[in-house]
Amino acid sequence: MNTTKNNQSQTAAGVDGWFNRQAEKFEASRFFWMSIYLTVQSCLGSVACMYILKNNASDIMLVSCAAVTMGANAVFISQGPGKWCLLSFYISVLLNLFFIFTNI
């Protein structure tokens, strides 16, 4: 019976297990990772805004790029829960990378 529970926990790992491991790693040294993630996503957001302005792209792209980046910064600065910090970081990075690649 223990092997059944062990197999179920291994199969349920997937993305949720990966995210939970990232959250545990984040919480272990929260202020180190907060400073790294805050700096990386802020720089990436400013680069994305630069490319959006350089291409005279839609104002909606610029506003959404700035809003997502500032929202992630707000979660970090307000010391939100670890999972919120990680989720906002990943959303910010993915969206800003999308904006960079569409405006190069």
N, C-alpha and C positions, 0 to 999 in steps of 0.2 A: 504494500500500500504506500509506503514511502517513495518507492520509485515512481509511482503514478504522479504524486504531487511534485516530485523533482522534475519529471518530464514536462508537466504542465507549466511550471515556472520557467523552464528553459525555452519552451515554444512561445511563451507570452513576452519574451524579452523584446524582440523587434525594435521598432522606433521608440516606443514608450520606454523600454528598458534603457536604451541608449540615452534618451533625454533625461531620465532619472539619474543615471550615472553622471551625466554632465552637471546636473543640479547639485549632486552631492560633492562633486569636485569643486564647483563654484562656491558652495557654502563652506568648504574646508578652508579656503583662503579667499574670502569674499572681497576684501578691499584691494587685494592684488589684482584679481580678475576684473573687478569693477573698473579700475583705472585703465587696464589694458583694453577691455571691450569698449569703454567710453571713448577712448582716444581713437581706436581703429574705426569705429562706426561713425564718429564725428568727421574724421578725415575723409572717409569714403563718401559720406553725405555731401561734403563740400566739393569734392571732385565731381560727383554726379551733378550738383547744381551748376558747376562751372561748365560742364559739357552741355547741359540743357540751355544755359544762357548763350553759350557760344553758337549753338545751332539755331537760335531763335525758335526753340520748340514751344510747345503749348504751355500756357501759364498753369494749367492744371498739373502738368508734370512737375513744374517747379514747386508749386504749393504742396503737392503730395510728398515730394522728396524732402522738403524742409519740415513738413509736419511729422513725418515718420521719424526723421532723425531727431527732431526736438522731443518727440514723445518718448523715444528710447532714452534720450538723455534725462528726461524728467523721471523715468522709472529708476534709472541708476542713481540719480542725485537724491531722490526721496527714499532710497534704500528699500525698494519694494521687495517682495518675496523673490527668492532665487529663480524660480521657474518663470516668473514674469520678466525678470531681467534677461534671462536667456532667450525667452520667446521674442521679446522686443528687439534684442540684438540680432537674432537670426532674421526676423522680418525686415529690419532696417538694412542689413547687409544684402539680402536677396533682392529687395526692391531697388536699392541704390545700384547694385551691379546690373540689374535689368536696365535701369535708366542710362547707365554709362554705356552699355553695349548697344543700346538703340540710338545713342546720339554720337557715337564715335564717327 
